[in-house]
Amino acid sequence: MIRRRLLTFVILSGLLTVASAQPLTDRVRLRSGETVNGSFVSADAAIVRILLANGKIAEYAVADVSAVEFSPRNNARSGAAAASPAQPITVPAGTVLSVTLSQSIDVDAIQPGTNIRALVDTPVMIGEKTVIPRNAAVVVQAAKTKDAATVRLNAHTLSFAGHKYTLATAFVEHKGLVEKKKPTTVPAETRLQFPLTSALILQP
């Protein structure tokens, strides 16, 4: 009696574990030595039910069953979720990219199109997630200006995490330091802010 109850408990425990899984080819091994192949349907304290290939449901007394074997289940839902690629992140137009120059600018000598190195000094956040980190590399470009002491700049590219992005930002005019007998300069570590004029799509 104790052995029969233990067998019943073991069989039912296994069945309850997989009862909600997708039906596949399972096996019921009987004490007579016979093996029945099919798809598990249900079980209770007395009966094990299995769907046969001919479409009929066979019932076997738990007392006659020595083992129930289940084929591997394919958890399609969790597998699909794990395989789903991360989605690109959109940084909306109007977002301000705050940078610090890594080099000084000689306003008197600089030519339109000259590249100036800079670093992001304030991370860009969307919600609670950092999407552009501090110290991401930025290339700032110079443009023509009417005032000889003023340089007109825009942020041209952004690079981090192995990706490089072309930026579309508003132009910023910055007046250089004018000293007698010295070039007009914008010193390194000058902080500039460039509003995005177009959304920026970041790769995950």
HUHUHU-V613725 format. One record per backbone hydrogen bond with DSSP energy under -1.0 kcal/mol. NH is the residue of the N-H (numbers start at 1). CO is the residue of the C=O. Records with the same first field share a line. If there is no record, write none. Layout:
NH->CO + CO
This chain:
5->1
6->2
7->3
8->4
9->5
10->6
11->7
12->8
13->9
14->10
15->11
16->12
17->13
18->14
21->18
26->38
27->69
28->36
29->67
30->34
31->64
33->30
36->28
38->26
39->51
41->49
44->47
48->60
49->42
50->58
51->39
52->56
55->52
58->50
60->48
62->46
64->61
65->62
66->29
67->29
69->27
76->74
79->75
80->76
81->77
82->78
83->79
84->80
89->202
91->200
94->196
95->92
97->194
99->192
100->119
101->190
102->117
105->186
107->105 + 184
110->106
113->142
114->111
116->140
118->138
119->100
120->136
121->98
124->132
126->129
129->126
131->124
132->124
135->120
136->133
137->159
138->118
139->157
140->116
141->154
142->114
143->152
150->147
151->174
153->172
154->141
156->139
157->139
158->165
159->137
160->163
163->160
165->158
167->156
170->195
172->153
174->151
176->149
177->185
182->179
185->177
186->105
189->101
190->187
192->99
194->97
196->95
197->168
198->168
200->91
202->89
